[in-house]
C-alpha cells in the first residue's frame, strides 16, 4: 500500500491511501500516522511544490552557443510548418542588423545562480514610429511558465522606450500558431492588412496595435 501526503494548508495534511479517496488528518496526528506507516514497512512519497525560477531579460549579442541552438530550433519549426515563400523568420545574420534589438530571457534559481536560456524575442524598427515583433521563442523546458507573456510585455515596454506608436507582427495561419495568435489577442493585437514589405498570403496572419 502506498501513502502520498500533500499539505492542504490550515494545519492539515492529506494522506492518499492506495490511490483511493483522501483521508484528511490534523497536523497533530501526523507523526503517529507516519510512524505507523514506516513501522509497517510501507513506502511513503511526500509531494513538495517545485520552486518557480526567477526570470531576467537582457539584450543579447547573439554570440553564445545556447542562443544559436534555440534559433536553430526556431527556424527548423518554421521550415516544418510554413512553405518557403511564407517563411519570414530571421536567421542570425538578419537579427544582427542595426535596426533590430534582440533580447534573451534567462531562468535562475532563488539564489540568482544556475542560469538557463528560457526564450528570446526581437524588435525590428520599420519606420520612425512603427516596429515589428520578431523571433518570439520559448525554450521547450520553459513552456507554460509565462515566458512568452513576459517577453511580449517587455517588447511593449521597449517600444514605448523607443518612442514607437505602433507595433505589428506576422505569424502563421495554421493551427500550430493558434496559441501565439491567442496570446497576441490577449495583449490587444488585432488583425490588420500586410505591412512593410509583406504581401497578402493565406499562410500568414498580420496583427497590430497602437502603443
ChimeraX commands (.cxc) that place a marker at each C-alpha (Angstrom):
marker #1 position 0.00,0.00,0.00 radius 0.5
marker #1 position 1.34,3.48,-0.85 radius 0.5
marker #1 position 0.68,6.64,1.11 radius 0.5
marker #1 position 1.06,10.05,-0.51 radius 0.5
marker #1 position 0.82,13.19,1.61 radius 0.5
marker #1 position 0.07,16.67,0.36 radius 0.5
marker #1 position -0.09,19.82,2.51 radius 0.5
marker #1 position -3.50,21.38,2.10 radius 0.5
marker #1 position -2.99,24.32,4.46 radius 0.5
marker #1 position -4.62,25.31,7.75 radius 0.5
marker #1 position -2.59,22.76,9.71 radius 0.5
marker #1 position -3.85,19.77,7.78 radius 0.5
marker #1 position -2.09,17.02,5.84 radius 0.5
marker #1 position -3.97,14.87,3.36 radius 0.5
marker #1 position -2.93,11.23,3.03 radius 0.5
marker #1 position -3.81,9.44,-0.20 radius 0.5
marker #1 position -4.03,5.75,0.51 radius 0.5
marker #1 position -3.51,3.38,-2.38 radius 0.5
marker #1 position -4.95,5.87,-4.86 radius 0.5
marker #1 position -8.33,5.97,-3.02 radius 0.5
marker #1 position -10.14,8.99,-1.62 radius 0.5
marker #1 position -8.02,11.28,0.61 radius 0.5
marker #1 position -8.11,10.99,4.38 radius 0.5
marker #1 position -7.71,14.43,5.98 radius 0.5
marker #1 position -5.91,14.42,9.33 radius 0.5
marker #1 position -4.91,17.32,11.59 radius 0.5
marker #1 position -1.20,18.07,11.79 radius 0.5
marker #1 position -1.16,16.85,15.42 radius 0.5
marker #1 position -1.88,13.31,14.21 radius 0.5
marker #1 position 0.76,13.43,11.51 radius 0.5
marker #1 position 3.74,11.93,13.38 radius 0.5
marker #1 position 1.80,8.96,14.78 radius 0.5
marker #1 position 0.39,8.18,11.38 radius 0.5
marker #1 position 3.78,8.39,9.70 radius 0.5
marker #1 position 5.44,6.26,12.35 radius 0.5
marker #1 position 2.77,3.60,11.90 radius 0.5
marker #1 position 3.31,3.75,8.17 radius 0.5
marker #1 position 7.07,3.31,8.44 radius 0.5
marker #1 position 6.75,0.56,11.04 radius 0.5
marker #1 position 4.51,-1.35,8.65 radius 0.5
marker #1 position 7.37,-1.09,6.09 radius 0.5
marker #1 position 5.25,0.78,3.55 radius 0.5
marker #1 position 6.67,3.21,1.01 radius 0.5
marker #1 position 5.69,6.84,1.55 radius 0.5
marker #1 position 6.00,9.61,-1.05 radius 0.5
marker #1 position 5.78,13.24,0.00 radius 0.5
marker #1 position 4.99,15.67,-2.79 radius 0.5
marker #1 position 6.52,19.12,-2.45 radius 0.5
marker #1 position 5.85,22.15,-4.64 radius 0.5
marker #1 position 8.63,22.99,-7.10 radius 0.5
marker #1 position 10.27,26.38,-6.68 radius 0.5
marker #1 position 9.45,28.65,-9.57 radius 0.5
marker #1 position 12.52,30.20,-11.25 radius 0.5
marker #1 position 13.23,33.90,-11.45 radius 0.5
marker #1 position 13.49,35.39,-14.93 radius 0.5
marker #1 position 15.91,38.01,-16.20 radius 0.5
marker #1 position 15.63,39.69,-19.62 radius 0.5
marker #1 position 18.67,41.30,-21.21 radius 0.5
marker #1 position 19.98,42.45,-24.58 radius 0.5
marker #1 position 21.92,39.66,-26.29 radius 0.5
marker #1 position 24.76,39.90,-28.82 radius 0.5
marker #1 position 23.82,36.53,-30.36 radius 0.5
marker #1 position 27.29,35.05,-29.91 radius 0.5
marker #1 position 26.51,32.34,-27.35 radius 0.5
marker #1 position 26.01,28.66,-28.26 radius 0.5
marker #1 position 22.76,28.43,-26.30 radius 0.5
marker #1 position 21.00,31.10,-28.34 radius 0.5
marker #1 position 22.41,29.65,-31.57 radius 0.5
marker #1 position 20.79,26.30,-30.72 radius 0.5
marker #1 position 17.49,27.93,-29.75 radius 0.5
marker #1 position 17.32,29.86,-33.01 radius 0.5
marker #1 position 18.18,26.72,-34.98 radius 0.5
marker #1 position 15.19,25.00,-33.33 radius 0.5
marker #1 position 13.03,28.03,-34.13 radius 0.5
marker #1 position 14.00,28.06,-37.79 radius 0.5
marker #1 position 13.55,24.28,-38.04 radius 0.5
marker #1 position 9.99,24.59,-36.71 radius 0.5
marker #1 position 9.23,27.42,-39.14 radius 0.5
marker #1 position 10.60,25.36,-42.04 radius 0.5
marker #1 position 8.48,22.39,-40.97 radius 0.5
marker #1 position 5.23,24.35,-40.66 radius 0.5
marker #1 position 5.44,27.03,-43.37 radius 0.5
marker #1 position 6.18,26.78,-47.10 radius 0.5
marker #1 position 9.37,28.57,-48.23 radius 0.5
marker #1 position 7.51,31.53,-49.72 radius 0.5
marker #1 position 5.70,32.08,-46.41 radius 0.5
marker #1 position 8.68,31.77,-44.07 radius 0.5
marker #1 position 9.72,35.13,-42.62 radius 0.5
marker #1 position 11.79,34.16,-39.56 radius 0.5
marker #1 position 15.13,35.95,-39.33 radius 0.5
marker #1 position 18.38,33.99,-39.10 radius 0.5
marker #1 position 21.41,35.05,-37.06 radius 0.5
marker #1 position 22.64,37.49,-39.70 radius 0.5
marker #1 position 19.20,39.07,-40.01 radius 0.5
marker #1 position 18.93,39.52,-36.25 radius 0.5
marker #1 position 22.34,41.23,-36.11 radius 0.5
marker #1 position 21.22,44.11,-38.34 radius 0.5
marker #1 position 21.36,47.61,-36.80 radius 0.5
marker #1 position 17.57,48.09,-37.00 radius 0.5
marker #1 position 16.98,45.02,-34.77 radius 0.5
marker #1 position 17.25,44.80,-30.98 radius 0.5
marker #1 position 17.44,41.27,-29.62 radius 0.5
marker #1 position 16.73,40.07,-26.08 radius 0.5
marker #1 position 17.04,36.75,-24.29 radius 0.5
marker #1 position 15.25,35.68,-21.10 radius 0.5
marker #1 position 17.13,33.58,-18.55 radius 0.5
marker #1 position 15.81,31.48,-15.69 radius 0.5
marker #1 position 17.71,31.45,-12.41 radius 0.5
marker #1 position 17.12,29.77,-9.09 radius 0.5
marker #1 position 16.12,31.67,-5.96 radius 0.5
marker #1 position 19.80,32.43,-5.23 radius 0.5
marker #1 position 20.22,34.01,-8.68 radius 0.5
marker #1 position 22.50,31.23,-9.88 radius 0.5
marker #1 position 22.36,28.48,-12.49 radius 0.5
marker #1 position 21.15,30.44,-15.49 radius 0.5
marker #1 position 19.25,28.63,-18.24 radius 0.5
marker #1 position 18.10,30.13,-21.50 radius 0.5
marker #1 position 14.29,30.27,-21.41 radius 0.5
marker #1 position 13.47,32.18,-24.61 radius 0.5
marker #1 position 14.11,35.14,-26.86 radius 0.5
marker #1 position 12.46,37.97,-28.77 radius 0.5
marker #1 position 13.40,40.84,-31.06 radius 0.5
marker #1 position 12.11,44.26,-32.08 radius 0.5
marker #1 position 12.74,45.48,-35.62 radius 0.5
marker #1 position 12.26,49.16,-36.35 radius 0.5
marker #1 position 10.37,49.60,-39.62 radius 0.5
marker #1 position 9.94,53.36,-39.59 radius 0.5
marker #1 position 10.41,56.17,-37.10 radius 0.5
marker #1 position 7.16,55.23,-35.33 radius 0.5
marker #1 position 6.49,51.62,-36.36 radius 0.5
marker #1 position 8.14,48.45,-35.03 radius 0.5
marker #1 position 7.77,44.73,-35.72 radius 0.5
marker #1 position 7.99,41.79,-33.34 radius 0.5
marker #1 position 10.39,39.08,-34.50 radius 0.5
marker #1 position 11.82,35.79,-33.21 radius 0.5
marker #1 position 9.44,35.15,-30.30 radius 0.5
marker #1 position 10.52,31.78,-28.94 radius 0.5
marker #1 position 10.17,29.88,-25.67 radius 0.5
marker #1 position 12.60,27.07,-24.92 radius 0.5
marker #1 position 10.89,23.70,-24.66 radius 0.5
marker #1 position 11.80,23.23,-20.99 radius 0.5
marker #1 position 10.10,26.50,-20.01 radius 0.5
marker #1 position 6.82,26.33,-21.89 radius 0.5
marker #1 position 3.64,27.06,-19.91 radius 0.5
marker #1 position 5.62,29.06,-17.35 radius 0.5
marker #1 position 4.71,32.56,-18.52 radius 0.5
marker #1 position 7.85,33.15,-20.58 radius 0.5
marker #1 position 6.04,34.34,-23.71 radius 0.5
marker #1 position 3.87,36.73,-21.69 radius 0.5
marker #1 position 6.95,38.23,-20.05 radius 0.5
marker #1 position 8.68,38.66,-23.40 radius 0.5
marker #1 position 5.66,40.25,-25.03 radius 0.5
marker #1 position 5.17,42.71,-22.18 radius 0.5
marker #1 position 8.89,43.55,-22.39 radius 0.5
marker #1 position 8.54,44.27,-26.11 radius 0.5
marker #1 position 5.60,46.59,-25.47 radius 0.5
marker #1 position 7.57,48.40,-22.78 radius 0.5
marker #1 position 10.63,48.73,-25.02 radius 0.5
marker #1 position 8.51,50.00,-27.90 radius 0.5
marker #1 position 7.47,52.87,-25.63 radius 0.5
marker #1 position 11.09,53.49,-24.68 radius 0.5
marker #1 position 11.96,53.71,-28.38 radius 0.5
marker #1 position 9.01,56.11,-28.82 radius 0.5
marker #1 position 7.19,53.87,-31.25 radius 0.5
marker #1 position 3.46,54.43,-31.65 radius 0.5
marker #1 position 2.59,51.14,-33.37 radius 0.5
marker #1 position 3.79,47.56,-33.01 radius 0.5
marker #1 position 2.96,44.87,-35.57 radius 0.5
marker #1 position 3.75,41.24,-36.28 radius 0.5
marker #1 position 3.37,38.42,-38.76 radius 0.5
marker #1 position 2.54,34.90,-37.62 radius 0.5
marker #1 position 1.20,31.75,-39.23 radius 0.5
marker #1 position -2.42,31.00,-40.04 radius 0.5
marker #1 position -2.03,27.27,-39.34 radius 0.5
marker #1 position -3.19,25.51,-36.17 radius 0.5
marker #1 position 0.43,25.30,-34.99 radius 0.5
marker #1 position 0.34,29.08,-34.41 radius 0.5
marker #1 position -3.09,29.22,-32.71 radius 0.5
marker #1 position -1.62,29.67,-29.22 radius 0.5
marker #1 position 0.59,32.52,-30.43 radius 0.5
marker #1 position -2.35,34.29,-32.08 radius 0.5
marker #1 position -4.40,33.93,-28.90 radius 0.5
marker #1 position -1.57,35.40,-26.83 radius 0.5
marker #1 position -1.26,38.41,-29.11 radius 0.5
marker #1 position -5.00,38.96,-28.99 radius 0.5
marker #1 position -4.95,38.97,-25.18 radius 0.5
marker #1 position -2.35,41.74,-25.35 radius 0.5
marker #1 position -4.53,43.91,-27.58 radius 0.5
marker #1 position -3.26,43.00,-31.04 radius 0.5
marker #1 position -5.82,42.90,-33.84 radius 0.5
marker #1 position -5.79,41.54,-37.37 radius 0.5
marker #1 position -4.58,44.01,-39.99 radius 0.5
marker #1 position -3.55,44.15,-43.66 radius 0.5
marker #1 position 0.04,43.31,-44.63 radius 0.5
marker #1 position 2.53,45.96,-43.54 radius 0.5
marker #1 position 6.09,46.81,-44.52 radius 0.5
marker #1 position 7.33,44.51,-47.28 radius 0.5
marker #1 position 4.72,41.79,-46.65 radius 0.5
marker #1 position 2.05,40.85,-49.19 radius 0.5
marker #1 position -1.24,39.01,-48.83 radius 0.5
marker #1 position -0.59,35.37,-48.00 radius 0.5
marker #1 position -3.10,32.68,-46.94 radius 0.5
marker #1 position -0.40,31.20,-44.69 radius 0.5
marker #1 position 0.13,34.44,-42.78 radius 0.5
marker #1 position -1.83,36.43,-40.23 radius 0.5
marker #1 position -0.87,40.07,-39.67 radius 0.5
marker #1 position -1.62,41.77,-36.38 radius 0.5
marker #1 position -1.04,45.24,-34.94 radius 0.5
marker #1 position -1.80,47.52,-32.02 radius 0.5
marker #1 position -1.15,51.11,-31.03 radius 0.5
marker #1 position 1.32,51.75,-28.22 radius 0.5
marker link #1:1,2 radius 0.2
marker link #1:2,3 radius 0.2
marker link #1:3,4 radius 0.2
marker link #1:4,5 radius 0.2
marker link #1:5,6 radius 0.2
marker link #1:6,7 radius 0.2
marker link #1:7,8 radius 0.2
marker link #1:8,9 radius 0.2
marker link #1:9,10 radius 0.2
marker link #1:10,11 radius 0.2
marker link #1:11,12 radius 0.2
marker link #1:12,13 radius 0.2
marker link #1:13,14 radius 0.2
marker link #1:14,15 radius 0.2
marker link #1:15,16 radius 0.2
marker link #1:16,17 radius 0.2
marker link #1:17,18 radius 0.2
marker link #1:18,19 radius 0.2
marker link #1:19,20 radius 0.2
marker link #1:20,21 radius 0.2
marker link #1:21,22 radius 0.2
marker link #1:22,23 radius 0.2
marker link #1:23,24 radius 0.2
marker link #1:24,25 radius 0.2
marker link #1:25,26 radius 0.2
marker link #1:26,27 radius 0.2
marker link #1:27,28 radius 0.2
marker link #1:28,29 radius 0.2
marker link #1:29,30 radius 0.2
marker link #1:30,31 radius 0.2
marker link #1:31,32 radius 0.2
marker link #1:32,33 radius 0.2
marker link #1:33,34 radius 0.2
marker link #1:34,35 radius 0.2
marker link #1:35,36 radius 0.2
marker link #1:36,37 radius 0.2
marker link #1:37,38 radius 0.2
marker link #1:38,39 radius 0.2
marker link #1:39,40 radius 0.2
marker link #1:40,41 radius 0.2
marker link #1:41,42 radius 0.2
marker link #1:42,43 radius 0.2
marker link #1:43,44 radius 0.2
marker link #1:44,45 radius 0.2
marker link #1:45,46 radius 0.2
marker link #1:46,47 radius 0.2
marker link #1:47,48 radius 0.2
marker link #1:48,49 radius 0.2
marker link #1:49,50 radius 0.2
marker link #1:50,51 radius 0.2
marker link #1:51,52 radius 0.2
marker link #1:52,53 radius 0.2
marker link #1:53,54 radius 0.2
marker link #1:54,55 radius 0.2
marker link #1:55,56 radius 0.2
marker link #1:56,57 radius 0.2
marker link #1:57,58 radius 0.2
marker link #1:58,59 radius 0.2
marker link #1:59,60 radius 0.2
marker link #1:60,61 radius 0.2
marker link #1:61,62 radius 0.2
marker link #1:62,63 radius 0.2
marker link #1:63,64 radius 0.2
marker link #1:64,65 radius 0.2
marker link #1:65,66 radius 0.2
marker link #1:66,67 radius 0.2
marker link #1:67,68 radius 0.2
marker link #1:68,69 radius 0.2
marker link #1:69,70 radius 0.2
marker link #1:70,71 radius 0.2
marker link #1:71,72 radius 0.2
marker link #1:72,73 radius 0.2
marker link #1:73,74 radius 0.2
marker link #1:74,75 radius 0.2
marker link #1:75,76 radius 0.2
marker link #1:76,77 radius 0.2
marker link #1:77,78 radius 0.2
marker link #1:78,79 radius 0.2
marker link #1:79,80 radius 0.2
marker link #1:80,81 radius 0.2
marker link #1:81,82 radius 0.2
marker link #1:82,83 radius 0.2
marker link #1:83,84 radius 0.2
marker link #1:84,85 radius 0.2
marker link #1:85,86 radius 0.2
marker link #1:86,87 radius 0.2
marker link #1:87,88 radius 0.2
marker link #1:88,89 radius 0.2
marker link #1:89,90 radius 0.2
marker link #1:90,91 radius 0.2
marker link #1:91,92 radius 0.2
marker link #1:92,93 radius 0.2
marker link #1:93,94 radius 0.2
marker link #1:94,95 radius 0.2
marker link #1:95,96 radius 0.2
marker link #1:96,97 radius 0.2
marker link #1:97,98 radius 0.2
marker link #1:98,99 radius 0.2
marker link #1:99,100 radius 0.2
marker link #1:100,101 radius 0.2
marker link #1:101,102 radius 0.2
marker link #1:102,103 radius 0.2
marker link #1:103,104 radius 0.2
marker link #1:104,105 radius 0.2
marker link #1:105,106 radius 0.2
marker link #1:106,107 radius 0.2
marker link #1:107,108 radius 0.2
marker link #1:108,109 radius 0.2
marker link #1:109,110 radius 0.2
marker link #1:110,111 radius 0.2
marker link #1:111,112 radius 0.2
marker link #1:112,113 radius 0.2
marker link #1:113,114 radius 0.2
marker link #1:114,115 radius 0.2
marker link #1:115,116 radius 0.2
marker link #1:116,117 radius 0.2
marker link #1:117,118 radius 0.2
marker link #1:118,119 radius 0.2
marker link #1:119,120 radius 0.2
marker link #1:120,121 radius 0.2
marker link #1:121,122 radius 0.2
marker link #1:122,123 radius 0.2
marker link #1:123,124 radius 0.2
marker link #1:124,125 radius 0.2
marker link #1:125,126 radius 0.2
marker link #1:126,127 radius 0.2
marker link #1:127,128 radius 0.2
marker link #1:128,129 radius 0.2
marker link #1:129,130 radius 0.2
marker link #1:130,131 radius 0.2
marker link #1:131,132 radius 0.2
marker link #1:132,133 radius 0.2
marker link #1:133,134 radius 0.2
marker link #1:134,135 radius 0.2
marker link #1:135,136 radius 0.2
marker link #1:136,137 radius 0.2
marker link #1:137,138 radius 0.2
marker link #1:138,139 radius 0.2
marker link #1:139,140 radius 0.2
marker link #1:140,141 radius 0.2
marker link #1:141,142 radius 0.2
marker link #1:142,143 radius 0.2
marker link #1:143,144 radius 0.2
marker link #1:144,145 radius 0.2
marker link #1:145,146 radius 0.2
marker link #1:146,147 radius 0.2
marker link #1:147,148 radius 0.2
marker link #1:148,149 radius 0.2
marker link #1:149,150 radius 0.2
marker link #1:150,151 radius 0.2
marker link #1:151,152 radius 0.2
marker link #1:152,153 radius 0.2
marker link #1:153,154 radius 0.2
marker link #1:154,155 radius 0.2
marker link #1:155,156 radius 0.2
marker link #1:156,157 radius 0.2
marker link #1:157,158 radius 0.2
marker link #1:158,159 radius 0.2
marker link #1:159,160 radius 0.2
marker link #1:160,161 radius 0.2
marker link #1:161,162 radius 0.2
marker link #1:162,163 radius 0.2
marker link #1:163,164 radius 0.2
marker link #1:164,165 radius 0.2
marker link #1:165,166 radius 0.2
marker link #1:166,167 radius 0.2
marker link #1:167,168 radius 0.2
marker link #1:168,169 radius 0.2
marker link #1:169,170 radius 0.2
marker link #1:170,171 radius 0.2
marker link #1:171,172 radius 0.2
marker link #1:172,173 radius 0.2
marker link #1:173,174 radius 0.2
marker link #1:174,175 radius 0.2
marker link #1:175,176 radius 0.2
marker link #1:176,177 radius 0.2
marker link #1:177,178 radius 0.2
marker link #1:178,179 radius 0.2
marker link #1:179,180 radius 0.2
marker link #1:180,181 radius 0.2
marker link #1:181,182 radius 0.2
marker link #1:182,183 radius 0.2
marker link #1:183,184 radius 0.2
marker link #1:184,185 radius 0.2
marker link #1:185,186 radius 0.2
marker link #1:186,187 radius 0.2
marker link #1:187,188 radius 0.2
marker link #1:188,189 radius 0.2
marker link #1:189,190 radius 0.2
marker link #1:190,191 radius 0.2
marker link #1:191,192 radius 0.2
marker link #1:192,193 radius 0.2
marker link #1:193,194 radius 0.2
marker link #1:194,195 radius 0.2
marker link #1:195,196 radius 0.2
marker link #1:196,197 radius 0.2
marker link #1:197,198 radius 0.2
marker link #1:198,199 radius 0.2
marker link #1:199,200 radius 0.2
marker link #1:200,201 radius 0.2
marker link #1:201,202 radius 0.2
marker link #1:202,203 radius 0.2
marker link #1:203,204 radius 0.2
marker link #1:204,205 radius 0.2
marker link #1:205,206 radius 0.2
marker link #1:206,207 radius 0.2
marker link #1:207,208 radius 0.2
marker link #1:208,209 radius 0.2
marker link #1:209,210 radius 0.2
marker link #1:210,211 radius 0.2
view
